[in-house]
């Protein structure tokens, strides 16, 4: 199978980190393509960034269809352009946020999302309502770091994830933590061992689910919500 993973920002460093981690966990027979979007913001941490990142992202989704990929993963926790990408695509498209919060609901009574910036808490709360997993949400807590910092400073990021996750566990009653940024890829296991609860790395979880969906022949329905747009 061939899976295209799109980092919707223009950070080559983050794209390389995503590629390295997914290369480590992918099945031997899986062909992995990891791309970042030229001309997009260097990080996606606002609604404006999401809007600017979406047009070049959709072009990469169309390219993945033309290049005979079996699926596309949007590797950003804002899931930019997810519904439009599914309209544009005849192959499976997964967003790491939507996928990981649904998984979180299966692994514990309540889950928390750890997002880089306080300004994005409200957005994450809106997203879980849209994904119909609000009832199990314990909290959304911020690390107080930018997206770029979570990618560039692993030691500080892990320390903040550990501290904020402990607060979510002890104060909010969360049993599962979702790392709310692709820049946190590769940090989950160390924190999980320290706290003894479940830490979900959304990019790796979405990727392994994607491999299974492709193997099963599962993809989004092209009637109704994700129907291909009519030509103008």
PyMOL commands that set and color helices and strands:
alter all, ss='L'
color gray80, all
select helices_A, chain A and resi 12-25+47-66+82-88+96-107+118-130+134-136+147-152+154-172+182-184+188-195+202-216+224-226
alter helices_A, ss='H'
color red, helices_A
select strands_A, chain A and resi 2-7+31-36+71-74+92-95+111-115+137-142+176-179+198-201
alter strands_A, ss='S'
color yellow, strands_A
deselect
rebuild
show_as cartoon
